[in-house]
Amino acid sequence: MNQNVLIIGATSGIAEAVARHFAEQGARLFLVARNSEKLQAISADLVARGALEVATFVMNANETDRIPQMTDAAWKVHGTIDVALVAHGTLPDQQRTETNIAYAIAEFRTNAESVIACLAALAQRMEPQGKGVLAVIGSVAGDRGRPGNYLYGAAKAALDTYASGLRARLFKSGVHVLIIKPGFVATAMTVDLNLPARLTATPDRVACDIQLAIAKRRDVLYTPWFWYWIMLIIRWIPAAIFKRMKL
Ligand SMILES: NC(=O)c1ccc[n+]([C@@H]2O[C@H](COP(=O)([O-])OP(=O)(O)OC[C@H]3O[C@@H](n4cnc5c(N)ncnc54)[C@H](OP(=O)(O)O)[C@@H]3O)[C@@H](O)[C@H]2O)c1
């Protein structure tokens, strides 16, 4: 069956890879992003790959008062949404967050508050449908605060807790909530980082896992799979040792 798929942060490397998979299956897409030019280029590519229909909506996710306008437009175009994915995010400069509090708060807003605002608005529309998957991209960074990125990690941890509560709230309605926790992924976000090649996945690899997790109604996805075991060990390290480690 052709699915109706809504993606917020559709110009993200991971989201674009997910959208390609859905396009190849003949989905109808509703793409939301802040950069109109990139959005148009991605839309044209997705139509060429087999998407039945691609509608777009330009929105900066921090303009949370525009979110109801966006959901109204999506439901007007597609009637129902089978899959909604909230993907937008930034990787803050941790050192800057330690001295510039306004910057830290703005980054927290982008990575946590605006995402929660999107999830809340999508839940309002999906609950009466009685079906659908609401997916959000968190991160393994949300599993434990590290000195190198704990502002980002704290925002992703907020999403984890929010998704857990939302999942339990929506369970009876038939709407499923999935949180996706990628490890290192080679996208624009990480292009300047010196990531270990063996632990760094392509967006396409992660997108395959995401599509399968959506189809199987998984609650939590670590992608690639080995991050589940890495984070299990990291979470179990006692605080007295963890604080002495160079991470
Ligand atoms: N790459 C990794 O290693 C990794 C690991 C774990 C989790 N993640 C998460 O995966 C998600 C996707 O990231 P990515 O790796 O695909 O990186 P990316 O290609 O840099 O994508 C980030 C996306 O977020 C959008 N965005 C940022 N601020 C926004 C705002 N205020 N309003 C609307 N859109 C905004 C960007 O829009 P523009 O195109 O306009 O800049 C871009 O589309 C993020 O939530 C990220 O935290 C990534």
The ligand as an SDF file (V2000), in Angstrom:
LIG
                    3D

 48 52  0  0  0  0  0  0  0  0999 V2000
   25.1550   12.4550   11.9730 N   0  0  0  0  0  0  0  0  0  0  0  0
   25.2780   11.8180   13.1300 C   0  0  0  0  0  0  0  0  0  0  0  0
   26.3510   11.2710   13.4660 O   0  0  0  0  0  0  0  0  0  0  0  0
   24.0970   11.7260   14.0640 C   0  0  0  0  0  0  0  0  0  0  0  0
   24.1870   10.8620   15.1580 C   0  0  0  0  0  0  0  0  0  0  0  0
   23.1230   10.7640   16.0480 C   0  0  0  0  0  0  0  0  0  0  0  0
   21.9810   11.5020   15.8250 C   0  0  0  0  0  0  0  0  0  0  0  0
   21.9100   12.3410   14.7610 N   0  0  0  0  0  0  0  0  0  0  0  0
   20.6760   13.1090   14.5930 C   0  0  0  0  0  0  0  0  0  0  0  0
   20.1260   12.8360   13.3210 O   0  0  0  0  0  0  0  0  0  0  0  0
   19.3020   13.9320   12.9220 C   0  0  0  0  0  0  0  0  0  0  0  0
   19.6350   14.2970   11.4960 C   0  0  0  0  0  0  0  0  0  0  0  0
   20.9770   14.7750   11.4480 O   0  0  0  0  0  0  0  0  0  0  0  0
   21.9400   14.4980   10.2160 P   0  0  0  0  0  0  0  0  0  0  0  0
   23.0420   13.6510   10.6910 O   0  0  0  0  0  0  0  0  0  0  0  0
   21.1460   14.0530    9.0590 O   0  0  0  0  0  0  0  0  0  0  0  0
   22.5770   15.9340   10.0000 O   0  0  0  0  0  0  0  0  0  0  0  0
   22.3180   17.0850    8.9350 P   0  0  0  0  0  0  0  0  0  0  0  0
   22.4080   16.5470    7.5580 O   0  0  0  0  0  0  0  0  0  0  0  0
   23.2120   18.1880    9.3420 O   0  0  0  0  0  0  0  0  0  0  0  0
   20.7890   17.4730    9.1940 O   0  0  0  0  0  0  0  0  0  0  0  0
   20.3610   18.3400   10.1960 C   0  0  0  0  0  0  0  0  0  0  0  0
   19.0520   18.9100    9.7020 C   0  0  0  0  0  0  0  0  0  0  0  0
   18.4270   19.6810   10.7050 O   0  0  0  0  0  0  0  0  0  0  0  0
   17.9090   20.8480   10.0740 C   0  0  0  0  0  0  0  0  0  0  0  0
   17.7150   21.9090   11.0300 N   0  0  0  0  0  0  0  0  0  0  0  0
   18.5860   22.3660   11.9650 C   0  0  0  0  0  0  0  0  0  0  0  0
   18.0250   23.3680   12.6570 N   0  0  0  0  0  0  0  0  0  0  0  0
   16.7700   23.5410   12.1510 C   0  0  0  0  0  0  0  0  0  0  0  0
   15.7030   24.4000   12.4380 C   0  0  0  0  0  0  0  0  0  0  0  0
   15.7910   25.3240   13.4060 N   0  0  0  0  0  0  0  0  0  0  0  0
   14.5760   24.2820   11.7060 N   0  0  0  0  0  0  0  0  0  0  0  0
   14.4610   23.3700   10.7360 C   0  0  0  0  0  0  0  0  0  0  0  0
   15.4390   22.5230   10.4030 N   0  0  0  0  0  0  0  0  0  0  0  0
   16.5850   22.6080   11.1030 C   0  0  0  0  0  0  0  0  0  0  0  0
   18.9640   21.1940    9.0380 C   0  0  0  0  0  0  0  0  0  0  0  0
   18.4160   22.0940    8.0910 O   0  0  0  0  0  0  0  0  0  0  0  0
   19.3500   22.8460    6.9970 P   0  0  0  0  0  0  0  0  0  0  0  0
   19.5360   21.8360    5.8930 O   0  0  0  0  0  0  0  0  0  0  0  0
   18.5350   24.0060    6.5920 O   0  0  0  0  0  0  0  0  0  0  0  0
   20.6220   23.2060    7.7030 O   0  0  0  0  0  0  0  0  0  0  0  0
   19.2240   19.8140    8.4790 C   0  0  0  0  0  0  0  0  0  0  0  0
   18.2230   19.4460    7.5610 O   0  0  0  0  0  0  0  0  0  0  0  0
   19.5520   15.0420   13.9420 C   0  0  0  0  0  0  0  0  0  0  0  0
   18.5030   15.0500   14.8760 O   0  0  0  0  0  0  0  0  0  0  0  0
   20.8410   14.6110   14.6210 C   0  0  0  0  0  0  0  0  0  0  0  0
   20.9440   15.1200   15.9290 O   0  0  0  0  0  0  0  0  0  0  0  0
   22.9310   12.4640   13.8700 C   0  0  0  0  0  0  0  0  0  0  0  0
  1  2  1  0
  2  3  2  0
  2  4  1  0
  4  5  1  0
  4 48  2  0
  5  6  2  0
  6  7  1  0
  7  8  2  0
  8  9  1  0
  8 48  1  0
  9 10  1  0
  9 46  1  0
 10 11  1  0
 11 12  1  0
 11 44  1  0
 12 13  1  0
 13 14  1  0
 14 15  2  0
 14 16  1  0
 14 17  1  0
 17 18  1  0
 18 19  2  0
 18 20  1  0
 18 21  1  0
 21 22  1  0
 22 23  1  0
 23 24  1  0
 23 42  1  0
 24 25  1  0
 25 26  1  0
 25 36  1  0
 26 27  1  0
 26 35  1  0
 27 28  2  0
 28 29  1  0
 29 30  1  0
 29 35  2  0
 30 31  1  0
 30 32  2  0
 32 33  1  0
 33 34  2  0
 34 35  1  0
 36 37  1  0
 36 42  1  0
 37 38  1  0
 38 39  2  0
 38 40  1  0
 38 41  1  0
 42 43  1  0
 44 45  1  0
 44 46  1  0
 46 47  1  0
M  CHG  2   8   1  16  -1
M  END
$$$$
